[in-house]
Amino acid sequence: MEGSKVEKTFPIKYEWDIVAMRSEVREAARQHGFSELDQVRIVQSVSELARNVVHHAEEGLVHIELVDEDEKSGMRIVVQDFGPGIAELNQILRMSESPAAVEGYGLKQVRELMDDFSIRAVEGKGTCVAVSKWKEQSDSVDHQS
């Protein structure tokens, strides 16, 4: 299995599409060796991003892939919708920085749960969010004092 690429794309149009996708994403994360906590973070993030597709766009795609790069192993998730885009993206991202933010709260939550986060929107063409979660190399290295 070394060197093989694991990826899958899920069409998203309705809430029930999210339910089916969640279990497959969690299983892929589990099989790739993510901790229970990171599995929850990944599933919560992909659910939030997919919900944004259902609520703010007609439809979209969620693409997941397991990646190995720069001595790291993890999961990359790209969510692309085909809606109107986010006209005030910079303003929404700034508002999401506020502790009392309502607008943009889901994006803020995803940024906090995942290791890498990028978003781009083209007005009239849709929004694309890419996030990654990297597996911990060794808990003992991270927790030394």
Secondary structure as GFF3:
##gff-version 3
##sequence-region A 1 145
A	DSSP	beta_strand	6	12	.	.	.	ID=ss1
A	DSSP	alpha_helix	15	31	.	.	.	ID=ss2
A	DSSP	alpha_helix	36	56	.	.	.	ID=ss3
A	DSSP	beta_strand	60	69	.	.	.	ID=ss4
A	DSSP	beta_strand	72	81	.	.	.	ID=ss5
A	DSSP	alpha_helix	89	95	.	.	.	ID=ss6
A	DSSP	alpha_helix	105	113	.	.	.	ID=ss7
A	DSSP	beta_strand	116	122	.	.	.	ID=ss8
A	DSSP	beta_strand	126	134	.	.	.	ID=ss9
A	DSSP	alpha_helix	139	142	.	.	.	ID=ss10
###
